[in-house]
């Protein structure tokens, strides 16, 4: 736990965690993104290891720019919708909305369940688009922009199944295994258990998980590959409630899922951000360094 620092102690401020203004600002944004209900100033400062005086300056600047709001005087700080607006503007400019959304919409309509698009961002998977196909009843509908837990998500297993096993395990070890308390009661907790999922997904050509990401959710996912090289750039997922999207139903939907992945692969060839590069380099949607 980060030690509390006196607001007026410059020596202590120099000993704090993130020291640069940009590093501190990004740290605050990332922390608030993981706590949608907001955090108090002292909680932000303590968790990031930043002096409270410096934390207050960062938050004041973010409030002035419209990226953060304070619920009331001395209340918790929360992100505003401005961050999400930037993300959606980027996705719209990339061509994802124009080229991928109709494919997601059709698959969601045919499957009658939620369909999500996850794209590789460096060494993570980020959910960037969705389409809800269930017209009635309870619907599984997570927030976009989240980073998927590779060890227990269908999209994670679909991606990992296309990597050398040593590399796949290294990615999971770096991110950490999703605990059964936080995720689903069947979330794999060991290398051996995870490898069984990965190998089965590799054999099938798509992943299938039952109550690994959530106690009430099942999902199946197929990798999306770059046509020229075969490298995986994302995954398309069908997800639904456990008592409705059974393993049998997911298997019956696999031809539609695989066809959608193929179409998304071709569609992404013509999007500005995903267009093939002339020189070799990082092969992810956001062009982030590994």
C-alpha positions in Angstrom: 0.0 0.0 0.0 1.4 3.4 -0.9 2.4 5.5 2.1 0.6 8.7 2.7 2.5 11.8 1.9 2.3 15.2 3.3 1.0 17.8 0.9 3.7 20.3 1.7 6.7 18.0 1.8 8.7 18.5 -1.5 11.2 15.8 -0.5 8.3 13.3 -0.2 6.9 14.5 -3.5 10.2 13.6 -5.2 9.9 10.1 -3.7 6.4 9.5 -5.0 5.6 6.9 -7.6 4.9 8.5 -11.0 7.0 11.7 -11.3 6.2 13.2 -14.7 3.1 15.2 -15.3 2.0 13.1 -18.2 2.7 9.8 -16.3 0.7 11.1 -13.4 -2.2 12.3 -15.6 -2.4 9.0 -17.4 -2.2 7.1 -14.1 -5.2 9.1 -12.8 -7.2 8.5 -16.0 -6.5 4.8 -16.0 -7.3 4.4 -12.3 -10.6 6.3 -12.6 -11.5 4.2 -15.7 -11.3 1.1 -13.5 -13.6 2.7 -10.8 -16.7 4.0 -12.6 -18.3 5.1 -9.3 -15.4 7.4 -8.6 -12.7 7.8 -6.0 -11.8 10.3 -3.4 -8.7 12.4 -3.8 -6.8 10.6 -1.0 -7.7 7.2 -2.5 -6.3 8.3 -5.9 -3.1 9.7 -4.3 -2.5 6.6 -2.1 -3.2 4.1 -4.8 -0.8 5.8 -7.3 1.8 6.8 -4.8 1.5 10.5 -5.7 1.4 13.4 -3.2 -2.0 14.7 -2.5 -1.1 18.2 -3.5 0.2 16.9 -6.9 -2.9 14.7 -7.3 -5.1 17.7 -6.7 -3.3 19.7 -9.4 -3.8 16.9 -11.9 -7.4 16.5 -11.0 -8.1 20.2 -11.2 -6.6 20.3 -14.7 -8.6 17.3 -15.8 -11.8 18.9 -14.4 -11.1 22.2 -16.2 -10.6 20.3 -19.5 -13.8 18.3 -19.1 -12.3 14.8 -18.7 -13.1 14.5 -15.0 -15.9 15.7 -12.8 -16.4 15.9 -9.0 -19.7 14.7 -7.7 -20.0 17.6 -5.3 -17.6 19.7 -3.2 -15.1 17.3 -1.5 -16.9 14.4 -3.3 -15.5 11.6 -5.4 -13.9 12.2 -8.8 -15.3 10.4 -11.8 -14.5 10.3 -15.5 -16.8 12.1 -17.9 -18.1 10.8 -21.2 -15.4 12.9 -23.0 -12.9 10.0 -22.9 -15.5 7.6 -24.4 -16.3 10.2 -27.0 -12.6 10.3 -28.1 -12.5 6.6 -28.4 -15.7 6.4 -30.4 -14.4 9.2 -32.7 -11.3 7.2 -33.3 -13.2 4.1 -34.1 -15.5 5.9 -36.5 -12.5 7.4 -38.2 -10.8 4.1 -38.5 -13.6 2.6 -40.5 -14.7 0.0 -38.0 -18.2 1.4 -37.8 -18.6 1.5 -41.6 -17.1 -1.9 -42.4 -17.5 -4.1 -39.3 -20.8 -3.0 -37.8 -23.0 -4.5 -40.5 -21.3 -7.9 -40.0 -21.7 -7.7 -36.3 -25.4 -6.7 -36.6 -26.1 -9.6 -38.9 -24.4 -12.2 -36.7 -26.2 -10.8 -33.6 -29.5 -11.0 -35.4 -29.0 -14.6 -36.6 -27.6 -15.7 -33.2 -30.1 -13.8 -31.1 -27.3 -12.9 -28.7 -24.8 -10.3 -28.0 -21.9 -10.1 -30.5 -18.7 -8.3 -29.6 -15.6 -7.4 -31.6 -12.2 -7.5 -29.7 -9.0 -6.2 -31.3 -5.4 -6.8 -30.4 -3.9 -3.8 -28.8 -0.2 -4.4 -28.2 -0.3 -7.6 -26.0 -4.0 -7.2 -24.9 -7.4 -7.6 -26.3 -9.8 -4.6 -26.1 -13.5 -4.9 -26.9 -14.3 -2.1 -29.3 -17.7 -2.7 -30.9 -20.8 -4.7 -30.2 -24.3 -5.5 -31.5 -27.2 -6.8 -29.3 -29.2 -9.5 -30.9 -31.5 -10.5 -28.1 -34.8 -8.7 -28.5 -36.3 -9.6 -25.2 -35.6 -10.8 -21.7 -32.3 -10.4 -19.8 -29.4 -9.3 -21.9 -25.7 -9.5 -21.3 -24.3 -6.1 -22.2 -20.8 -5.2 -20.9 -19.1 -1.9 -21.3 -17.0 -1.3 -24.4 -13.3 -0.3 -24.1 -12.6 -2.9 -21.4 -9.5 -5.1 -21.7 -10.5 -8.8 -21.8 -9.0 -11.2 -19.3 -7.1 -13.6 -21.5 -7.1 -16.6 -19.1 -10.9 -16.9 -18.9 -12.5 -15.0 -21.8 -13.6 -16.6 -25.1 -11.9 -13.9 -27.1 -8.7 -14.5 -25.1 -8.7 -18.2 -25.7 -9.4 -17.7 -29.4 -6.3 -15.4 -29.7 -4.1 -17.6 -27.5 -4.9 -20.7 -29.5 -3.2 -19.1 -32.5 0.0 -18.4 -30.6 2.9 -20.7 -29.7 1.9 -22.1 -26.3 5.0 -20.7 -24.6 4.0 -17.2 -25.8 0.4 -17.7 -24.9 1.2 -18.7 -21.3 3.7 -15.8 -21.0 0.9 -13.3 -21.9 -1.4 -14.8 -19.3 1.3 -14.9 -16.6 1.9 -11.2 -17.3 -1.7 -10.2 -17.0 -2.6 -12.7 -14.3 -5.2 -15.5 -14.1 -8.8 -14.4 -13.5 -9.8 -15.6 -10.1 -13.0 -17.6 -9.7 -14.1 -15.2 -7.0 -13.9 -12.2 -9.4 -14.8 -14.0 -12.7 -16.6 -17.4 -13.3 -16.6 -20.6 -11.2 -15.0 -22.5 -14.0 -12.2 -20.0 -14.8 -8.9 -21.9 -15.4 -6.5 -21.4 -12.5 -3.4 -23.3 -13.7 -1.3 -23.6 -16.8 -2.5 -27.2 -17.3 -6.2 -26.2 -17.2 -5.6 -23.2 -19.5 -3.8 -25.3 -22.0 -6.7 -27.7 -22.3 -8.9 -24.8 -23.3 -6.3 -23.4 -25.7 -5.7 -26.8 -27.4 -9.4 -27.5 -27.7 -9.9 -24.0 -29.3 -7.0 -24.7 -31.7 -8.5 -28.0 -32.7 -12.0 -26.6 -33.3 -10.9 -23.4 -34.9 -12.9 -21.4 -32.3 -13.1 -21.1 -28.5 -16.0 -22.1 -26.3 -16.3 -21.3 -22.6 -19.0 -22.1 -20.1 -19.1 -20.0 -16.9 -15.4 -19.0 -17.0 -15.8 -15.2 -17.4 -19.0 -15.0 -15.3 -21.2 -17.4 -13.4 -24.1 -16.4 -15.6 -22.4 -16.1 -19.0 -21.2 -18.5 -21.8 -19.4 -17.4 -24.9 -17.8 -18.6 -28.1 -15.2 -16.7 -30.2 -13.3 -17.1 -33.5 -10.0 -15.4 -34.3 -9.8 -12.7 -37.0 -6.7 -13.0 -39.1 -4.9 -10.6 -41.4 -5.4 -12.3 -44.8 -1.9 -11.6 -46.1 0.0 -13.0 -43.1 -2.5 -15.1 -41.1 -1.6 -13.2 -37.9 -4.5 -12.6 -35.5 -5.7 -9.1 -35.2 -8.8 -9.7 -33.1 -11.7 -12.0 -32.3 -15.5 -12.0 -32.8 -17.5 -13.2 -29.9 -21.0 -14.5 -29.3 -21.9 -14.2 -25.6 -25.1 -14.8 -23.8 -26.8 -15.9 -20.5 -25.7 -19.3 -19.3 -29.2 -20.8 -19.2 -29.9 -19.7 -22.7 -26.7 -19.9 -24.7 -25.9 -23.6 -24.1 -22.8 -25.4 -25.3 -25.0 -27.2 -27.9 -26.3 -23.9 -29.2 -22.8 -22.4 -29.4 -21.6 -25.4 -31.4 -24.6 -25.0 -33.8 -23.7 -21.3 -34.2 -20.0 -22.0 -35.0 -20.4 -21.9 -38.8 -22.0 -18.4 -38.6 -19.3 -17.3 -36.2 -16.4 -18.5 -38.4 -18.0 -16.9 -41.5 -18.3 -13.6 -39.7 -14.7 -13.8 -38.7 -13.7 -14.4 -42.3 -15.8 -11.4 -43.4 -14.4 -9.2 -40.7 -10.9 -10.2 -41.8 -11.6 -9.0 -45.4 -13.5 -5.9 -44.2 -10.6 -4.8 -42.1 -8.2 -4.9 -45.0 -9.9 -1.7 -46.3 -10.1 0.2 -43.1 -7.4 3.0 -42.8 -6.0 1.8 -39.5 -5.9 -1.9 -40.3 -4.7 -1.6 -43.9 -1.5 -3.7 -44.5 1.7 -1.8 -44.0 4.5 -1.7 -46.5 7.1 -2.2 -43.9 7.1 -4.8 -41.1 6.0 -3.6 -37.7 3.6 -4.2 -34.9 0.4 -5.9 -36.1 -2.3 -4.5 -34.0 -5.3 -2.3 -34.4 -4.0 0.6 -32.4 -0.4 0.4 -33.7 0.9 0.4 -30.1 4.5 -0.8 -29.5 4.7 -4.2 -28.0 
